[in-house]
Amino acid sequence: MHKIMEMVKPKVIPPLDENFCPAVLWNHAFLDAIHSSGKGIPLLIGLERGDGSISVFETEVFPSGHGLASLNLFYIERLVKMLLWQKGGYKIIIGGPEEIGEHIKKVYSPSGERVFDLNLMSTVYKKDFSVEVTDPEKVPSPSEPSLPLGRHLDGCRIGFDLGASDRKVTSVVEGEPVFSEEVAWDPQNKKDPRYHYHEIMSALHRAAAHLPSVDAIGCSAAGIYINNRVMVASLFRGVPSNLFQKKVRNLFLDVQKWWKVPLEVVNDGEVAALAGSMTLNVNRVLGIAMGSSQAGGYVNENGNITGWLNELAFAPVDFNPKAPWDEWSGDYGCGVNYFSQQAVFRLAEVVGIILDKSQSPVERLRAVQELLKEKDTRAIKIFETIGCYLGYGIAHYADFYDFSHILILGRVASEEGGYIIVEKAKEVLKKEFPELESRIEIHLPDEWSRRVGQALAAASLAVIESK
């Protein structure tokens, strides 16, 4: 690994993270070394999901016995991690050298380093997680269905967005917002699911008071949701497992029963991408929401969603072995520590900004943003550093997604900080990836859209039944 790291020298170094090792540069250096050697052999990675759909990624590795073959294990382990959280799956299929496949089997075992990923994917897809090793030509062909999402603006609708530090709600009449509200809350630390239910119902009632009727409800929420059921969500991390199964799994179905209207719950990253597609009237959009965590979503060339997870908070973007660790997943260098409030708080410590940990995340972020308004150089460096991360992150994501537009949303990107982040990201693309700079447009919506855009897009999710 260190041989490649010596070749990874970012042209734009984050002001507060000189040891940042962008995943995209490491991967490109590895593949360049393979191509230069002329010795590369094919390796295919397949991921099978619960609906039978299969994603396949093709790459190359060094043959066994080559002087750099030891790097194969690191490259494929990080690549599988990225693909697993981008695409999702309960089965990984490694079509390539047996020693690489066996390494992935070991890593994704009950005693392996990625046991968190194993358990979570098993929970999401309700199937035992497995790793299959085979020959490249025996990896199944890809099957990638896509589905339309939202864009329904008829009638009187409510859209709400549930983040880990605030919840937003919007009332919409025939596509026009008539009421919006943003309220701080603390869902992750609450053990009683009645808290979550009452907070959601309170938001809906306040929104309904501004409508002549409620015809449909749509929700954007951090986590993984299937058929409006909560599979995994950081919003409910504090709820004990037994109560989660009894009271949280069907929470949104219970909400729907009370309101007796169509209701749809979709991952907040997908809704971020939908918001961008609707606002800009374009497709091929990657949405990134920088809130308490990082949310990702993707709208393809047809304006559809793919059924992928797009949980980029867990996807590694920094290959520095001393990169910050994610306390939940137990892995290092993952997006959550680079594109969220957690990045702001981590970098604040680096520059000596003391934040009151008794305050809520929203209050601590606001404290840093107030320093930014005062042109505090420490605060400026925080957002410049996140902008560098984003520039390299965009290039990394471009190796896995086909997008020409990227939409940046979330509280971290609000106010002046958002402009600093985007300008620094553009600098990275210009200096390091000019071919991407010419074809990828970064969009930072206006202040109102950044804060409540997802709630408005969420309002369009449900289909109103014909009367």
Secondary structure as UniProt FT lines:
FT   HELIX           2..5
FT   TURN            6..7
FT   TURN            15..16
FT   TURN            18..19
FT   HELIX           23..37
FT   STRAND          41..48
FT   TURN            50..51
FT   STRAND          54..61
FT   TURN            64..65
FT   TURN            67..70
FT   HELIX           71..87
FT   STRAND          91..95
FT   HELIX           98..107
FT   TURN            110..111
FT   TURN            113..114
FT   HELIX           115..125
FT   STRAND          130..134
FT   HELIX           136..138
FT   STRAND          147..148
FT   STRAND          156..162
FT   STRAND          166..173
FT   TURN            174..175
FT   STRAND          176..184
FT   HELIX           187..189
FT   HELIX           193..208
FT   TURN            209..210
FT   STRAND          216..221
FT   STRAND          224..226
FT   TURN            227..228
FT   STRAND          229..232
FT   HELIX           234..236
FT   TURN            237..238
FT   HELIX           241..243
FT   HELIX           244..248
FT   TURN            249..250
FT   HELIX           251..259
FT   STRAND          263..267
FT   HELIX           268..280
FT   STRAND          285..290
FT   STRAND          294..299
FT   TURN            301..302
FT   STRAND          304..305
FT   HELIX           312..314
FT   TURN            321..322
FT   STRAND          325..326
FT   TURN            327..330
FT   STRAND          331..332
FT   HELIX           335..337
FT   HELIX           341..350
FT   TURN            351..352
FT   TURN            357..358
FT   HELIX           361..373
FT   TURN            374..375
FT   HELIX           377..397
FT   TURN            398..400
FT   STRAND          405..409
FT   HELIX           411..413
FT   HELIX           415..432
FT   HELIX           434..437
FT   TURN            438..439
FT   STRAND          441..443
FT   HELIX           447..458
FT   TURN            459..460
//
